[in-house]
């Protein structure tokens, strides 16, 4: 899996979370992949070294308080 595929899968897996949290996590992992590539790993090696995207999604969902997710979903959107 390359960086673009990984970040797309991450974004898709986090789609029910508050947008700010999604962007924060995507940026974090994007930078992590870039750092590993700067250390000499190939793009695929850097992505692989981070771990399975499904595990990262699960951990991220666990880390975000349920109240924050609920507030995001029920708050009215300003158009």
C-alpha positions as CSV (number, residue, x, y, z in Angstrom):
1,X,0.0,0.0,0.0
2,X,1.3,3.4,-0.8
3,X,0.9,6.7,1.1
4,X,-2.0,7.9,-0.8
5,X,-3.9,4.6,-0.5
6,X,-3.1,4.5,3.2
7,X,-4.3,8.0,3.9
8,X,-7.5,7.5,1.8
9,X,-8.3,4.3,3.7
10,X,-7.7,6.1,7.0
11,X,-9.9,9.0,6.0
12,X,-12.6,6.7,4.9
13,X,-12.4,4.6,8.1
14,X,-12.7,7.7,10.3
15,X,-15.6,9.2,8.3
16,X,-18.0,9.3,11.2
17,X,-15.7,11.3,13.5
18,X,-15.5,15.1,13.8
19,X,-13.8,16.6,10.8
20,X,-11.1,18.3,12.8
21,X,-10.1,14.9,14.4
22,X,-10.0,13.3,10.9
23,X,-7.8,16.0,9.5
24,X,-5.5,15.9,12.6
25,X,-5.0,12.1,12.3
26,X,-4.5,12.2,8.5
27,X,-1.9,14.9,8.8
28,X,-0.1,13.1,11.7
29,X,0.2,9.9,9.7
30,X,1.2,11.7,6.5
31,X,4.0,13.3,8.4
32,X,5.0,10.0,10.0
33,X,5.2,8.4,6.6
34,X,7.3,11.3,5.2
35,X,9.7,11.1,8.2
36,X,10.3,7.4,7.6
37,X,10.9,8.0,3.9
38,X,13.4,10.7,4.8
39,X,15.2,8.1,7.0
40,X,15.6,5.9,3.8
41,X,12.6,3.7,3.7
42,X,10.6,3.3,0.5
43,X,7.1,4.6,0.5
44,X,5.6,1.1,0.8
45,X,8.1,0.2,3.6
46,X,7.2,3.4,5.5
47,X,3.5,2.7,5.3
48,X,4.0,-0.9,6.3
49,X,6.1,0.1,9.3
50,X,3.3,2.2,10.7
51,X,0.9,-0.8,11.0
52,X,-2.4,-1.9,9.7
53,X,-4.8,0.9,8.9
54,X,-7.7,-1.0,10.4
55,X,-5.9,-1.1,13.8
56,X,-5.1,2.6,13.6
57,X,-8.8,3.4,12.8
58,X,-9.9,1.2,15.8
59,X,-7.5,2.9,18.2
60,X,-8.4,6.3,16.9
61,X,-12.1,5.7,17.4
62,X,-11.4,4.4,20.9
63,X,-9.3,7.5,21.8
64,X,-12.0,10.0,20.9
65,X,-14.6,10.5,23.6
66,X,-18.1,9.4,22.7
67,X,-19.5,12.7,23.9
68,X,-17.4,14.6,21.4
69,X,-18.6,12.3,18.6
70,X,-22.3,12.7,19.6
71,X,-22.0,16.5,19.9
72,X,-20.6,16.7,16.4
73,X,-23.4,14.5,15.0
74,X,-26.3,16.3,16.6
75,X,-25.1,19.9,16.5
76,X,-26.9,22.0,13.8
77,X,-24.7,22.8,10.8
78,X,-24.5,26.4,9.7
79,X,-25.0,26.6,6.0
